Amino acid sequence: MLDISDLVCRYGKVDAIKGISLSVKQGQLVALIGANGAGKSTTLRAISGLLTVASGKMTFEGKDITRCSARDILARGIAHCPEGRRVFPYMTVEENLEMGAYLRRDSSIEEDRDRIFAQFPRLAERRNQVAGTLSGGEQQMLAIGRALMSKPKLLMFDEPSLGLAPNIV
């Protein structure tokens, strides 16, 4: 599904990642493990189009995505649930989930929202609550639900268990 070869990304003149190569096959679960500052988040940001690639190549389902915008990458089926939740704080839980389905044009959006509410009952209880007033764990559930609402072929999580109760993890 995803092939990355010799990926290099920079923040200014500083190389953040140097020559990363990896492959992800359909149905495979892959974890990037490393110390703080090792480039895990940077790699995910590059794959999702949030960071410009200095060199290297990324392909998804055989098509080059190296220079694609974040919107195009999401439209191709790669969703990124970033570290730090990043919910829309002034929108309700339900509106945040709708934003996850922003690029979708199918008729099963409500069904998928209900599935998210079944997976995260606390979100269903708070569907009309403004997201910025949720606890950290609830915001993390919302961020995960929002990413799932895009119906991704590939879903990338950055620190997915941060702030969640152990029984949710």
C-alpha positions as CSV (number, residue, x, y, z in Angstrom):
1,M,0.0,0.0,0.0
2,L,2.6,2.5,1.2
3,D,6.2,2.6,0.1
4,I,8.7,5.2,1.3
5,S,12.3,5.3,0.1
6,D,15.1,7.4,1.2
7,L,12.8,10.1,2.8
8,V,14.5,13.3,3.9
9,C,12.7,16.1,5.7
10,R,14.0,19.3,7.1
11,Y,13.0,22.0,9.5
12,G,14.8,25.0,8.1
13,K,18.4,23.8,7.5
14,V,18.2,21.0,10.0
15,D,17.6,17.4,8.8
16,A,14.8,16.0,10.9
17,I,14.7,12.6,9.2
18,K,17.5,11.3,6.9
19,G,16.9,8.5,4.5
20,I,13.9,6.7,6.0
21,S,12.6,3.7,4.0
22,L,9.6,1.6,4.9
23,S,6.7,-0.3,3.4
24,V,3.2,-1.0,4.7
25,K,1.2,-3.7,3.2
26,Q,-2.6,-3.8,3.2
27,G,-3.9,-5.2,6.6
28,Q,-0.5,-4.8,8.2
29,L,0.0,-3.0,11.5
30,V,3.3,-1.0,11.7
31,A,4.7,0.8,14.6
32,L,7.4,3.5,14.5
33,I,9.3,3.3,17.8
34,G,12.0,5.6,19.0
35,A,13.2,8.2,21.4
36,N,11.8,11.7,21.6
37,G,13.1,13.7,18.6
38,A,13.8,10.6,16.6
39,G,11.5,11.7,13.7
40,K,8.4,9.6,14.3
41,S,5.9,12.5,14.2
42,T,7.9,14.2,11.4
43,T,7.6,11.0,9.3
44,L,3.8,10.9,9.8
45,R,3.5,14.6,9.0
46,A,5.5,14.0,5.7
47,I,3.3,11.1,4.7
48,S,0.1,13.1,5.3
49,G,1.4,16.1,3.3
50,L,1.7,18.5,6.2
51,L,5.5,18.7,5.8
52,T,7.4,19.2,2.5
53,V,9.7,16.4,1.6
54,A,13.3,17.5,0.8
55,S,14.1,14.3,-1.1
56,G,13.1,10.7,-1.4
57,K,9.9,9.2,-2.7
58,M,6.5,8.1,-1.3
59,T,3.9,6.0,-3.2
60,F,0.5,5.0,-2.1
61,E,-1.3,2.2,-3.9
62,G,1.4,2.5,-6.7
63,K,0.9,6.3,-7.2
64,D,3.4,9.0,-6.3
65,I,2.3,11.1,-3.4
66,T,5.6,12.8,-2.6
67,R,4.5,16.3,-3.5
68,C,0.7,15.9,-2.9
69,S,-1.2,18.3,-0.7
70,A,-2.6,17.1,2.6
71,R,-6.1,17.4,1.1
72,D,-5.1,15.2,-1.9
73,I,-3.5,12.6,0.4
74,L,-6.6,12.4,2.6
75,A,-8.8,12.1,-0.6
76,R,-6.6,9.1,-1.7
77,G,-7.4,7.4,1.6
78,I,-4.6,8.3,4.1
79,A,-5.8,9.7,7.4
80,H,-3.6,11.1,10.2
81,C,-4.7,11.4,13.8
82,P,-2.1,13.8,15.1
83,E,-0.4,13.9,18.5
84,G,-2.1,16.5,20.8
85,R,-5.7,15.8,19.6
86,R,-6.2,18.9,17.5
87,V,-9.9,18.9,17.7
88,F,-11.9,22.0,16.5
89,P,-12.5,23.5,20.0
90,Y,-15.4,25.7,19.2
91,M,-17.4,23.1,17.3
92,T,-19.5,20.4,18.9
93,V,-18.5,16.7,19.0
94,E,-20.9,15.9,16.2
95,E,-19.6,18.8,14.1
96,N,-16.0,17.6,14.6
97,L,-17.0,14.1,13.4
98,E,-18.7,15.7,10.4
99,M,-15.4,17.4,9.6
100,G,-13.8,14.0,9.4
101,A,-16.2,13.1,6.6
102,Y,-15.7,16.4,4.8
103,L,-14.3,14.9,1.6
104,R,-16.8,12.0,1.5
105,R,-19.7,12.0,-1.0
106,D,-21.4,8.7,0.0
107,S,-24.6,8.1,1.8
108,S,-23.3,6.2,4.8
109,I,-21.9,9.2,6.8
110,E,-24.6,9.1,9.5
111,E,-24.2,5.3,9.8
112,D,-20.5,5.7,10.3
113,R,-21.1,8.5,12.9
114,D,-23.4,6.2,14.8
115,R,-20.7,3.5,14.7
116,I,-18.2,5.9,16.2
117,F,-20.7,6.8,18.9
118,A,-21.2,3.0,19.6
119,Q,-17.4,2.6,19.9
120,F,-17.0,5.7,22.1
121,P,-20.3,6.0,24.1
122,R,-18.9,9.0,26.0
123,L,-18.9,10.9,22.7
124,A,-22.5,10.0,22.1
125,E,-23.4,11.4,25.5
126,R,-21.6,14.6,24.6
127,R,-22.6,14.9,21.0
128,N,-23.8,18.5,21.4
129,Q,-21.0,19.6,23.7
130,V,-18.3,22.0,22.4
131,A,-15.2,19.9,21.9
132,G,-12.9,22.4,23.7
133,T,-14.7,21.7,26.9
134,L,-14.1,17.9,26.8
135,S,-11.5,16.2,28.9
136,G,-8.2,15.3,27.3
137,G,-9.2,11.7,27.0
138,E,-12.5,12.6,25.5
139,Q,-10.8,14.9,23.0
140,Q,-8.5,12.0,22.1
141,M,-11.5,9.7,21.4
142,L,-13.0,12.5,19.3
143,A,-9.8,12.9,17.3
144,I,-9.7,9.2,16.6
145,G,-13.4,9.1,15.7
146,R,-12.8,12.1,13.4
147,A,-10.0,10.3,11.6
148,L,-12.2,7.1,11.2
149,M,-15.0,9.2,9.7
150,S,-12.9,9.7,6.6
151,K,-13.1,5.9,5.9
152,P,-9.4,5.7,5.4
153,K,-7.6,2.9,3.7
154,L,-4.5,3.7,5.8
155,L,-4.8,5.3,9.2
156,M,-1.8,6.8,11.0
157,F,-1.9,7.5,14.7
158,D,0.6,9.7,16.5
159,E,0.5,8.9,20.3
160,P,-3.0,7.4,20.1
161,S,-3.3,6.4,23.8
162,L,-2.2,9.8,25.1
163,G,-4.8,10.9,27.7
164,L,-7.0,7.9,27.4
165,A,-8.2,5.8,30.4
166,P,-6.5,2.3,30.5
167,N,-9.9,0.5,29.7
168,I,-10.2,2.6,26.5
169,V,-6.6,1.8,25.4
